[in-house]
Amino acid sequence: MFLLNPKKHQRDYPDEKTQEIMLKTIAFFESRGKAKLKEDDHARLWYADFLEFIKEEKIFATLLTPSQHGADEDARWDTSRNCAFNEILGFYGLAYWYTWQVSILGLGPIWMSSNEALKEKAAQLLQDGEVFAFGLSERLHGADIYSTEMTLSPQEDGTYLANGEKYYIGNANIAPMVSTFGKMADTGEYVFFTADFCHKNYELVKNVTNSQNYVGQYILDDYPVTEEEILSRGQDAWDSALNTVNVGKYNLGWASIGICTHALYESISHAANRRLYKMYVTDFPHVKQMFTDAYARLVAMKLFALRAADYMRAASPDDRRYLLYNPMVKMKVTTQGEEVINLLWDVIAAKGFEKDMFFEMAARDIRALPKLEGTIHVNIALIVKFMPNYFFAPAEYPDLPKQDAPKNDDFLFNQGATRGLGKILFHDYQIAFENYDLPNVNLFQEQVAVFKESLIMAMPDASQQKDTDFLMAVGELFALVVYGQLILENAKIYEMNQALVDQIFDFMVRDFSKFALQLYSKPSSTAEQMAFCQRMIRKAVVDEARYQKVWQEHVYALKDIYEMNP
């Protein structure tokens, strides 16, 4: 089964320790039960028991310590298995996933540093069961790190004093190493250093959110920093900030996948066992359509995120294609997660508000993920930089198989300079499409061909290229092309049913038409561009036999197969 089912978790992990971690984590939540999960959520209770479990089992130490710093042979930073852990935590609740996510961000500047002593300290703290924090954003500037006001002032004795505040920092209440970004007060040079929440000059102001998590505001007031506590300076510090976000933001898509999977099980089991007007709810045609759409979108989310992980793991100085696919997981997968929850909620309606339902949490938390680690708009602005080379300068790359070998992902912490995005080349996206001859895949290809033609014959003029509203619509169309490409690559690897693949592209055709209409409607779109948009608007190929096959064999088959222990 492609979707996570904790009651029948049969994934083939590459080693015994990885399987043990996943099964023990599932057992922790299932033995705790749904009532406790919801009770803690409603009480906004700090998850001390979860952190104690992580500590006892040394789970973060195993999963988040690069092999060269690990205490045993099982320790490695392995994106493949981290994806699986991401998904499990998301499945049971965003709060548990969040403390893992911000620990990943906090560790990024440390593992990317050349300060070996601080790396050894971090490795020991992971062994001790500690979590980490990433002090980047500020109340007045958000993640605009150009404008950071945190400063480090040199002192006569060779030490420094840090002054400034950070805002919206997860784990800021308990992290003994808070990777903090700032500038040198005298030179303006960027700098990363570590701070300890226990220090008297570290003032924890408040939790800025209303949740189980502690998302802190903290102030450093003449906080003493030694040379030994500096992680990086100058360009290295800048690159560490951006590269850490590259590593960390990918995880948000997996949180969405986990949340949506749990919500889907709960929703279809409820609907399939409920009778209205002498029919089961799942007998209504519009309900079948919404469930089928939600399922197809969720499978597509997971196919894309898994394939993007392959490119992250295979990355090198000569192959940085992941820098397109990674923000796509952040932007596209999380927004698709919202679509899935919306579809399910339209079916279960008022049931989705009930306090005993996991769905109540899902409907609230799914909204957060597109808005963290850079908004949708920021990530679209990033990916459109890759569009010229993606469409018009394909390069030769060998086929990339599934990257699930149990090895350390060394390159993620040695990514180097963040410049030169416009020089990154991609393999020909059309290869993935040519492997399939399915009605909706073929129709989607026709839409893409018109879009590509429009970029040549009716390219955005100088003013449109500065119009972010216009570029967002262009970016959504481009994103769908990339999304479709990696879905097809992975559908082949996982030998997905052909009917399901064509059903996925049923919604892809509809979405492409939707964004084409949005581009058509933009105030600045020209008559020529509007004509191209009209050609992009197509109706998906209807095939009742295909649709019924997907409904019966894939969607309705999920009825009653999972319910969390009470």
Phi, psi and omega per residue, in radians:
M1 nan 2.334 -3.023
F2 -1.338 -0.650 3.134
L3 -1.426 2.631 3.101
L4 -1.114 2.236 2.984
N5 -2.268 1.785 -3.064
P6 -1.042 -0.443 -3.132
K7 -1.339 -0.333 3.103
K8 -2.406 1.094 -3.052
H9 -1.487 1.739 -2.984
Q10 -2.073 0.447 -3.134
R11 -1.159 2.494 3.122
D12 -1.502 1.675 3.098
Y13 -1.442 2.666 -3.027
P14 -1.339 -0.214 -3.137
D15 -2.643 2.797 -3.050
E16 -1.145 -0.668 -3.105
K17 -1.122 -0.741 3.125
T18 -1.067 -0.801 3.119
Q19 -1.075 -0.693 3.132
E20 -1.071 -0.759 3.138
I21 -1.071 -0.815 -3.097
M22 -1.138 -0.784 -3.107
L23 -1.194 -0.661 3.114
K24 -1.192 -0.620 3.112
T25 -1.171 -0.760 3.064
I26 -1.045 -0.786 -3.130
A27 -1.101 -0.632 3.107
F28 -1.022 -0.859 -3.092
F29 -1.260 -0.704 -3.112
E30 -1.191 -0.630 3.116
S31 -1.257 -0.551 3.032
R32 -1.127 -0.780 3.059
G33 1.573 2.823 -3.073
K34 -1.187 -0.659 -3.120
A35 -1.070 -0.750 3.119
K36 -1.188 -0.693 3.107
L37 -0.988 -0.853 -3.105
K38 -1.258 -0.648 3.116
E39 -1.066 -0.794 3.135
D40 -1.147 -0.655 3.124
D41 -1.126 -0.804 -3.125
H42 -1.162 -0.598 3.141
A43 -1.471 -0.083 -3.075
R44 0.934 0.779 -3.038
L45 -1.422 2.282 3.059
W46 -1.034 2.368 -2.979
Y47 -1.517 1.036 -3.101
A48 -1.097 -0.623 -3.121
D49 -1.176 -0.644 3.082
F50 -1.133 -0.779 3.129
L51 -1.136 -0.581 3.084
E52 -1.186 -0.682 3.065
F53 -1.081 -0.792 3.102
I54 -1.028 -0.711 -3.130
K55 -1.168 -0.840 -3.090
E56 -1.083 -0.702 -3.084
E57 -1.566 -0.068 -3.130
K58 0.944 0.742 -3.032
I59 -1.271 -0.835 3.101
F60 -1.114 -0.628 3.126
A61 -1.072 -0.689 -3.126
T62 -1.293 -0.744 -3.017
L63 -1.473 -0.477 -2.974
L64 -2.004 0.158 3.068
T65 -1.822 2.062 3.046
P66 -0.973 2.587 -2.987
S67 -0.990 -0.604 -3.093
Q68 -1.219 -0.239 3.112
H69 -2.005 0.082 -3.067
G70 -1.366 2.707 -3.140
A71 -1.430 -0.310 3.118
D72 -2.602 3.121 -3.033
E73 -1.256 -0.236 -3.129
D74 -1.445 -0.300 -3.097
A75 -1.313 2.261 3.034
R76 -2.957 2.748 3.005
W77 -1.695 1.746 -2.990
D78 -2.126 1.800 -3.055
T79 -1.018 -0.585 -3.122
S80 -1.061 -0.875 -3.128
R81 -1.323 -0.489 3.068
N82 -1.126 -0.566 3.064
C83 -1.054 -0.782 -3.120
A84 -1.102 -0.712 3.133
F85 -1.197 -0.719 3.025
N86 -0.891 -0.855 -3.057
E87 -1.117 -0.736 3.141
I88 -1.123 -0.790 3.131
L89 -1.109 -0.747 3.088
G90 -1.069 -0.645 -3.133
F91 -1.032 -0.615 -3.075
Y92 -1.721 -0.251 3.067
G93 2.680 2.407 -3.068
L94 -1.107 -0.539 -3.105
A95 -1.048 -0.742 -3.107
Y96 -1.238 -0.677 3.080
W97 -1.116 -0.653 -3.009
Y98 -1.128 -0.713 -3.128
T99 -1.165 -0.532 3.023
W100 -1.208 -0.797 -3.099
Q101 -1.069 -0.817 -3.090
V102 -1.296 -0.372 2.988
S103 -1.189 -0.691 3.064
I104 -1.030 -0.808 3.132
L105 -1.110 -0.750 -3.140
G106 -1.112 -0.585 -3.130
L107 -1.360 -0.404 -3.093
G108 -0.901 -0.999 -3.122
P109 -1.110 -0.412 3.125
I110 -1.292 -0.914 -3.126
W111 -1.183 -0.391 3.092
M112 -1.492 -0.146 -3.083
S113 -1.385 2.845 2.998
S114 -1.699 0.096 -3.134
N115 -1.468 1.643 -3.050
E116 -1.145 -0.582 -3.129
A117 -1.117 -0.726 3.128
L118 -1.232 -0.541 3.049
K119 -1.129 -0.760 3.118
E120 -1.126 -0.660 3.103
K121 -1.100 -0.787 3.138
A122 -1.077 -0.744 3.137
A123 -1.057 -0.722 3.122
Q124 -1.188 -0.688 3.109
L125 -1.115 -0.648 3.058
L126 -1.112 -0.711 3.066
Q127 -1.059 -0.588 -3.129
D128 -1.398 -0.070 3.098
G129 1.550 0.307 -3.121
E130 -1.419 2.827 3.036
V131 -2.004 2.997 -2.989
F132 -2.264 2.911 -3.102
A133 -2.455 2.744 -3.025
F134 -2.161 1.735 -3.073
G135 -1.541 1.363 -3.104
L136 -1.912 -0.959 -2.979
S137 -1.340 2.725 -3.134
E138 -2.286 2.722 -3.026
R139 -1.057 -0.723 -3.065
L140 -1.523 -0.323 -3.004
H141 -2.139 -0.068 -3.084
G142 0.992 -2.316 3.140
A143 -1.668 0.317 3.063
D144 -1.341 1.526 -3.004
I145 -1.286 -0.218 3.003
Y146 -1.052 -0.573 -2.975
S147 -1.764 0.196 -3.085
T148 -0.955 2.413 -3.121
E149 -1.879 -0.038 3.046
M150 -1.183 2.227 -3.093
T151 -2.163 2.684 3.068
L152 -2.145 1.987 -3.049
S153 -1.797 2.151 3.121
P154 -1.135 2.481 3.092
Q155 -1.968 2.854 -3.072
E156 -1.091 -0.479 -3.097
D157 -1.521 0.133 3.109
G158 1.591 -0.028 3.074
T159 -1.648 -3.024 -3.118
Y160 -2.419 2.765 2.997
L161 -2.098 2.217 3.139
A162 -1.687 2.359 3.097
N163 -2.433 2.344 3.121
G164 2.539 3.130 3.134
E165 -2.312 2.701 3.070
K166 -2.182 2.641 -2.955
Y167 -2.435 2.450 -3.137
Y168 1.217 0.906 -3.047
I169 -2.000 1.855 3.119
G170 -1.144 2.539 -3.124
N171 1.164 0.209 -3.099
A172 -1.124 -0.252 -3.108
N173 -1.511 -0.260 -3.049
I174 -2.426 0.061 -3.033
A175 -1.485 2.074 3.096
P176 -1.291 -0.277 3.020
M177 -2.249 1.797 3.081
V178 -1.790 1.867 3.135
S179 -1.220 1.952 -2.972
T180 -2.005 2.278 -3.097
F181 -1.750 2.381 3.098
G182 -2.786 -2.825 3.097
K183 -2.262 2.640 2.995
M184 -1.228 2.282 -3.060
A185 -1.122 -0.552 -3.055
D186 -1.536 -0.569 -3.046
T187 -1.983 -0.287 -3.058
G188 1.358 0.091 3.130
E189 -1.175 2.416 3.103
Y190 -1.200 2.644 -3.112
V191 -2.662 2.508 2.971
F192 -2.028 2.317 3.075
F193 -2.475 2.944 -3.141
T194 -1.872 2.515 3.074
A195 -2.229 2.738 -3.096
D196 -2.037 2.222 -3.099
F197 -1.069 -0.354 -3.104
C198 -1.386 -0.278 -3.026
H199 -1.195 2.504 -3.091
K200 -1.140 -0.399 3.124
N201 -1.620 0.144 3.047
Y202 -1.815 1.861 -3.102
E203 -1.759 2.017 3.065
L204 -1.505 1.904 -2.984
V205 -1.370 -0.937 -3.086
K206 -2.983 2.914 2.933
N207 -1.537 2.110 -3.019
V208 -1.533 -0.043 3.109
T209 -2.096 2.915 -3.110
N210 -1.935 1.277 -3.030
S211 -2.666 -3.127 3.064
Q212 -1.156 -0.495 -3.110
N213 -1.267 2.795 2.930
Y214 -1.910 1.880 3.141
V215 -1.921 1.711 -2.814
G216 -1.638 2.740 2.844
Q217 -1.886 2.191 3.094
Y218 -2.305 2.647 -3.134
I219 -2.109 2.306 2.967
L220 -1.776 2.086 -3.091
D221 -2.070 1.766 -3.030
D222 0.881 0.773 3.139
Y223 -1.297 2.109 -3.078
P224 -1.302 2.317 3.130
V225 -2.255 2.274 3.074
T226 -1.683 2.909 3.098
E227 -1.010 -0.568 -3.114
E228 -1.198 -0.286 -3.106
E229 -1.738 0.110 3.098
I230 -1.592 2.228 -3.118
L231 -1.504 -0.792 -3.078
S232 -2.842 2.809 -3.134
R233 -2.348 2.814 2.975
G234 1.028 -2.365 -3.112
Q235 -1.050 -0.618 3.139
D236 -1.097 -0.699 3.121
A237 -1.161 -0.762 3.105
W238 -1.041 -0.844 -3.138
D239 -1.101 -0.660 3.117
S240 -1.076 -0.701 3.129
A241 -1.064 -0.891 -3.084
L242 -1.233 -0.700 -3.122
N243 -1.212 -0.564 3.054
T244 -1.110 -0.751 3.084
V245 -1.109 -0.651 3.069
N246 -0.987 -0.766 -3.136
V247 -1.237 -0.755 -2.975
G248 -1.406 -0.638 -3.020
K249 -1.215 -0.398 3.084
Y250 -0.978 -0.585 -3.052
N251 -1.162 -0.390 -3.088
L252 -1.098 -0.609 3.090
G253 -1.074 -0.647 -3.137
W254 -1.228 -0.582 3.046
A255 -1.079 -0.740 3.098
S256 -1.074 -0.736 -3.137
I257 -1.075 -0.791 3.131
G258 -1.099 -0.815 3.135
I259 -1.049 -0.828 -3.085
C260 -1.142 -0.626 -3.131
T261 -1.112 -0.830 3.120
H262 -1.082 -0.777 -3.125
A263 -1.114 -0.610 3.126
L264 -1.142 -0.820 3.116
Y265 -1.007 -0.827 -3.082
E266 -1.119 -0.714 -3.073
S267 -1.216 -0.793 -3.064
I268 -1.276 -0.571 3.084
S269 -1.155 -0.692 3.088
H270 -1.117 -0.883 -3.056
A271 -1.167 -0.680 -3.075
A272 -1.242 -0.318 -3.138
N273 -1.860 0.155 -3.100
R274 -1.958 2.285 -3.132
R275 -1.889 2.298 3.067
L276 -2.372 2.339 3.101
Y277 0.949 0.727 3.087
K278 1.120 0.401 3.079
M279 -2.365 2.629 2.924
Y280 -1.258 2.552 -3.084
V281 -0.991 -0.626 -3.113
T282 -1.309 -0.002 3.034
D283 -1.531 -0.248 3.138
F284 -1.264 2.309 -3.089
P285 -1.009 -0.705 -3.105
H286 -1.210 -0.533 3.099
V287 -1.219 -0.756 3.071
K288 -0.989 -0.765 -3.111
Q289 -1.111 -0.767 -3.115
M290 -1.157 -0.721 3.100
F291 -1.154 -0.730 -3.139
T292 -1.120 -0.726 3.102
D293 -1.108 -0.777 -3.137
A294 -1.086 -0.771 3.137
Y295 -1.100 -0.836 -3.127
A296 -1.054 -0.725 3.127
R297 -1.142 -0.683 -3.131
L298 -1.190 -0.749 3.089
V299 -1.071 -0.726 3.112
A300 -1.088 -0.716 3.097
M301 -0.976 -0.820 -3.076
K302 -1.254 -0.692 3.083
L303 -1.019 -0.794 -3.110
F304 -1.153 -0.819 -3.082
A305 -1.112 -0.679 3.087
L306 -1.116 -0.723 -3.112
R307 -1.218 -0.661 3.081
A308 -1.058 -0.614 3.099
A309 -1.107 -0.626 3.088
D310 -1.015 -0.762 -3.114
Y311 -1.250 -0.557 3.040
M312 -1.112 -0.772 -3.071
R313 -1.238 -0.493 -3.106
A314 -1.625 0.044 -3.038
A315 -1.147 2.675 3.121
S316 -2.729 3.021 3.080
P317 -1.001 -0.429 -3.122
D318 -1.708 -0.033 -3.124
D319 -2.501 1.631 -3.110
R320 -2.014 0.600 3.134
R321 -1.073 -0.441 -3.139
Y322 -1.038 -0.391 -3.121
L323 -1.220 -0.256 2.934
L324 -1.567 -0.818 -3.026
Y325 -1.224 -0.568 -3.108
N326 -1.094 -0.948 3.085
P327 -1.131 -0.372 3.050
M328 -1.159 -0.668 3.065
V329 -1.104 -0.774 3.124
K330 -1.068 -0.817 -3.008
M331 -1.496 -0.918 -2.973
K332 -1.381 -0.792 -3.098
V333 -1.134 -0.700 -3.126
T334 -1.209 -0.646 3.107
T335 -1.258 -0.570 3.027
Q336 -1.141 -0.579 3.053
G337 -1.030 -0.728 3.067
E338 -1.072 -0.706 3.120
E339 -1.064 -0.755 -3.129
V340 -1.074 -0.849 -3.130
I341 -1.108 -0.681 3.102
N342 -1.054 -0.765 -3.141
L343 -1.117 -0.784 -3.140
L344 -1.138 -0.683 -3.104
W345 -1.168 -0.600 3.077
D346 -1.114 -0.432 3.085
V347 -1.442 -0.927 -3.001
I348 -1.470 -0.242 2.984
A349 0.901 -2.146 -3.015
A350 -1.077 -0.432 3.124
K351 -1.020 -0.513 -3.111
G352 -1.202 -0.201 3.104
F353 -1.649 -0.203 -3.018
E354 -1.168 2.432 -2.984
K355 -1.199 -0.353 -3.124
D356 -1.583 -0.030 -3.118
M357 -1.578 2.427 2.951
F358 -1.050 -0.572 -3.060
F359 -0.981 -0.580 3.127
E360 -0.996 -0.735 3.082
M361 -1.210 -0.747 -3.081
A362 -1.052 -0.786 -3.094
A363 -1.108 -0.573 3.107
R364 -1.368 -0.835 -2.960
D365 -1.348 -0.481 -3.105
I366 -1.080 -0.428 -3.116
R367 -1.234 -0.455 -3.042
A368 -1.236 -0.626 -2.890
L369 -1.145 -0.680 3.066
P370 -1.175 -0.216 -3.011
K371 -1.833 -0.015 3.134
L372 -1.797 2.736 3.124
E373 0.912 0.787 -3.129
G374 1.686 2.236 -3.112
T375 -1.215 2.981 3.053
I376 -0.943 -0.749 -3.067
H377 -1.107 -0.714 3.118
V378 -1.091 -0.748 -3.091
N379 -1.291 -0.564 3.027
I380 -1.163 -0.736 3.107
A381 -1.034 -0.566 3.105
L382 -1.253 -0.833 -3.009
I383 -1.229 -0.479 -3.123
V384 -1.156 -0.322 3.069
K385 -1.116 -0.428 -3.107
F386 -1.555 -0.159 -2.964
M387 -1.069 -0.786 -3.118
P388 -1.011 -0.855 -3.129
N389 -1.196 -0.626 -3.136
Y390 -1.049 -0.792 -3.083
F391 -1.493 -0.622 -2.871
F392 -2.084 -0.016 3.129
A393 -2.459 1.014 -3.118
P394 -1.129 2.520 3.126
A395 -1.989 2.908 3.119
E396 -1.582 2.182 3.037
Y397 -2.333 2.543 3.047
P398 -1.194 2.719 3.078
D399 -1.000 2.441 -3.121
L400 -1.865 1.949 3.104
P401 -1.326 3.066 3.071
K402 -1.004 2.349 -3.079
Q403 -1.872 1.341 -3.102
D404 -2.075 0.324 3.118
A405 -1.193 2.520 3.133
P406 -1.340 1.418 -3.135
K407 -2.426 2.845 3.138
N408 -1.386 2.425 3.125
D409 -1.575 1.368 -3.014
D410 -1.056 -0.686 -2.985
F411 -1.151 -0.484 -3.086
L412 -1.031 -0.477 -3.141
F413 -1.860 0.284 3.079
N414 -2.493 0.794 -3.032
Q415 -1.314 -0.424 3.119
G416 1.372 -2.680 -3.020
A417 -1.116 2.532 -3.135
T418 -1.621 0.053 -3.136
R419 -1.458 3.012 3.002
G420 1.392 0.473 -3.128
L421 -1.084 -0.595 -3.115
G422 -1.197 -0.189 -3.138
K423 -1.683 -0.114 -3.117
I424 -1.237 2.312 -3.122
L425 -1.872 2.747 -3.084
F426 -2.282 2.713 3.040
H427 -1.306 2.877 -3.066
D428 -1.164 2.017 -3.114
Y429 -1.099 -0.414 -3.059
Q430 -1.204 -0.358 -3.139
I431 -1.049 -0.739 -3.117
A432 -1.096 -0.679 -3.121
F433 -1.262 -0.582 -3.101
E434 -1.228 -0.255 3.090
N435 -1.337 -0.119 -3.091
Y436 -2.209 2.510 3.006
D437 -2.249 1.333 -3.120
L438 -2.166 2.535 -3.008
P439 -0.937 -0.848 -3.083
N440 -1.375 -0.490 3.018
V441 -1.130 -0.765 3.131
N442 -1.129 -0.690 3.135
L443 -1.170 -0.692 3.086
F444 -1.084 -0.713 3.078
Q445 -1.005 -0.702 3.122
E446 -1.116 -0.705 3.097
Q447 -1.097 -0.755 -3.137
V448 -1.102 -0.698 3.139
A449 -1.075 -0.675 3.102
V450 -1.186 -0.731 3.114
F451 -1.053 -0.790 3.136
K452 -1.096 -0.722 3.101
E453 -1.073 -0.682 -3.134
S454 -1.121 -0.538 3.133
L455 -1.210 -0.378 3.092
I456 -1.591 -0.861 -2.982
M457 -1.501 -0.411 -3.115
A458 -2.437 0.844 -3.055
M459 -1.070 2.603 3.109
P460 -1.001 2.352 3.122
D461 -1.388 -3.118 -3.038
A462 -1.019 -0.731 -3.120
S463 -1.232 -0.660 3.112
Q464 -1.159 -0.565 3.132
Q465 -1.211 -0.282 3.057
K466 -1.755 -0.074 -3.099
D467 -1.593 1.734 -3.058
T468 -1.127 -0.541 3.103
D469 -1.095 -0.750 3.100
F470 -1.154 -0.788 -3.091
L471 -1.159 -0.498 3.088
M472 -1.076 -0.732 3.129
A473 -1.160 -0.726 3.069
V474 -1.073 -0.764 -3.126
G475 -1.092 -0.632 3.112
E476 -1.126 -0.689 3.101
L477 -1.162 -0.765 3.102
F478 -1.075 -0.750 -3.126
A479 -1.033 -0.659 3.126
L480 -1.119 -0.602 3.111
V481 -1.127 -0.854 3.137
V482 -1.088 -0.733 3.135
Y483 -1.036 -0.840 3.136
G484 -1.095 -0.683 -3.132
Q485 -1.040 -0.919 -3.065
L486 -1.253 -0.534 3.040
I487 -1.048 -0.791 -3.121
L488 -1.208 -0.680 3.082
E489 -1.002 -0.769 -3.064
N490 -1.421 -0.494 3.053
A491 -1.062 -0.610 3.083
K492 -1.210 -0.770 -3.139
I493 -1.083 -0.742 -3.108
Y494 -1.572 0.070 3.081
E495 0.914 0.907 -3.120
M496 -1.223 2.575 3.116
N497 -0.997 2.341 -3.070
Q498 -1.090 -0.652 3.116
A499 -1.095 -0.700 3.129
L500 -1.167 -0.711 3.109
V501 -1.047 -0.782 -3.139
D502 -1.188 -0.548 3.083
Q503 -1.190 -0.635 3.045
I504 -1.040 -0.769 -3.098
F505 -1.344 -0.208 2.943
D506 -1.050 -0.856 3.111
F507 -1.291 -0.487 3.107
M508 -1.131 -0.714 3.086
V509 -1.099 -0.762 -3.139
R510 -1.134 -0.708 3.132
D511 -1.169 -0.676 3.113
F512 -1.084 -0.717 3.101
S513 -1.103 -0.697 -3.136
K514 -1.083 -0.809 -3.116
F515 -1.272 -0.526 3.045
A516 -1.111 -0.699 3.103
L517 -1.140 -0.666 3.094
Q518 -1.106 -0.748 3.112
L519 -1.123 -0.719 3.082
Y520 -0.969 -0.675 -3.012
S521 -1.501 -0.069 -3.129
K522 -1.130 2.475 -3.105
P523 -0.978 -0.569 -3.041
S524 -1.636 -0.044 -3.092
S525 -1.151 2.417 -3.102
T526 -1.532 2.916 3.125
A527 -1.038 -0.698 3.139
E528 -1.151 -0.758 3.108
Q529 -1.119 -0.676 3.118
M530 -1.108 -0.642 3.118
A531 -1.130 -0.722 3.065
F532 -1.104 -0.724 3.129
C533 -1.047 -0.716 3.109
Q534 -1.063 -0.635 3.100
R535 -1.230 -0.425 3.125
M536 -1.366 -0.357 -3.073
I537 -1.397 1.966 -3.070
R538 -2.352 2.715 3.061
K539 -1.640 2.301 3.119
A540 -1.066 2.614 -3.137
V541 -1.263 2.159 -3.127
V542 -1.544 2.276 3.101
D543 -2.497 1.757 -3.051
E544 -1.096 -0.667 -3.136
A545 -1.128 -0.761 3.097
R546 -1.066 -0.818 -3.107
Y547 -1.054 -0.794 -3.136
Q548 -1.164 -0.603 3.102
K549 -1.111 -0.813 3.127
V550 -1.115 -0.754 -3.135
W551 -1.050 -0.876 -3.060
Q552 -1.268 -0.786 -2.981
E553 -1.513 -0.416 -3.058
H554 -2.024 -0.753 -2.983
V555 -1.581 -1.070 -3.120
Y556 -1.101 -0.424 3.117
A557 -1.124 -0.246 3.122
L558 -1.387 -0.175 -3.126
K559 -0.955 2.198 3.000
D560 1.087 0.272 -3.123
I561 -1.499 -0.301 3.093
Y562 -2.537 2.315 2.919
E563 -2.522 2.300 -3.112
M564 -1.113 2.494 3.100
N565 -0.977 2.445 -3.078
P566 -1.173 nan nan
